[in-house]
Amino acid sequence: VKYVESGGGLVQPGGSLRLSCVVSGFTVSGYVMNWHRQVPGKERELVAQISGRGTTTEYADFAKGRFTISRDNAKNTVYLQMNDLRFEDTAVYYCMRPGFGPWGQGTQVTVSS
């Protein structure tokens, strides 16, 4: 199993980024997929979750109204659209099927002016 996250970068407050997670080793179709993030020195936290069919999504309170999780089963890829980014969104972002590791390398998101 391998998760390859990309799309991170340096962005100003209020900006947007779209993260991608290409999955290999299993077909994402039908499985719940999550985006998580981690700041050095803190525990990894759940950002967003999408159901196997993509019909249901859930978000951490800090992500509601700003982030959108989606999936393209044909490309075996999960996305996280992040808008109105804030300083506190700075973190390394990871995707994973719950309980189905190992973690990928993540993609760094830095929000700075």
C-alpha positions in Angstrom: 0.0 0.0 0.0 1.3 3.4 -0.9 -0.1 6.9 -0.5 1.5 9.7 -2.5 0.3 13.2 -1.4 1.1 16.3 -3.4 -0.2 19.8 -4.0 1.1 21.5 -0.9 3.2 24.7 -0.9 3.5 28.2 0.4 0.4 30.3 0.3 -0.7 33.6 1.8 -3.6 33.8 4.2 -6.9 33.6 2.4 -5.4 31.6 -0.4 -6.3 28.2 -1.7 -4.6 24.9 -2.4 -5.8 21.6 -3.8 -4.1 18.5 -2.4 -4.1 15.2 -4.2 -3.5 11.7 -2.9 -2.7 9.0 -5.4 -3.2 5.5 -3.9 -1.7 2.3 -5.0 -2.0 -1.2 -3.6 -5.7 -1.3 -3.3 -8.7 0.2 -5.1 -10.1 3.1 -3.2 -13.6 2.5 -4.6 -15.9 1.5 -1.8 -13.6 2.5 1.1 -13.8 5.4 3.4 -10.8 7.7 2.9 -9.5 10.4 5.3 -7.2 13.4 5.2 -5.2 14.1 8.3 -2.7 16.8 9.2 0.1 17.1 11.7 2.1 19.9 13.2 5.5 19.1 14.6 5.2 18.3 18.3 1.4 17.7 18.1 -0.6 14.6 17.4 -2.0 13.9 13.9 -5.6 15.1 13.6 -8.4 14.2 11.3 -9.3 16.9 8.8 -12.0 15.3 6.6 -13.5 12.0 5.7 -15.4 10.8 2.6 -17.5 7.7 2.3 -16.8 4.8 0.0 -19.3 6.0 -2.6 -18.4 9.6 -2.1 -21.9 10.6 -1.1 -21.1 11.5 2.5 -18.4 13.8 3.8 -17.5 14.9 7.3 -15.2 17.6 8.5 -13.4 18.7 11.6 -14.8 21.9 12.9 -11.9 24.0 11.7 -12.4 22.7 8.2 -16.1 23.1 7.8 -17.0 25.7 5.2 -13.4 26.0 3.9 -12.3 22.5 2.9 -13.8 20.0 0.5 -12.9 16.4 0.3 -13.6 14.5 -2.9 -12.5 11.4 -4.8 -12.0 10.1 -8.3 -12.2 6.4 -8.1 -11.2 6.0 -11.7 -7.9 7.7 -10.9 -7.7 6.0 -7.5 -7.1 9.5 -6.1 -8.5 11.5 -3.2 -8.5 15.3 -3.1 -8.7 18.1 -0.5 -9.6 21.5 -1.8 -8.6 24.1 0.8 -9.9 27.6 0.6 -9.5 30.7 2.9 -6.4 29.2 4.4 -5.2 30.5 7.8 -1.9 30.5 9.5 -3.0 27.7 11.8 -3.6 25.4 8.7 0.2 25.1 8.4 0.9 21.4 8.7 1.9 18.3 6.8 -1.2 16.8 5.3 -1.7 13.0 4.8 -4.3 10.8 3.4 -5.2 7.3 4.4 -7.8 4.6 4.4 -8.6 4.2 8.1 -6.4 1.6 9.7 -4.7 0.7 6.4 -1.2 2.1 6.6 1.6 2.9 6.4 1.4 6.6 6.2 2.8 8.3 3.1 5.3 11.1 3.2 2.6 13.8 3.3 2.6 17.2 1.6 3.7 20.4 3.4 1.2 23.3 3.5 2.6 26.5 4.8 0.4 29.6 5.2 2.5 32.7 5.6 2.4 36.3 4.6 
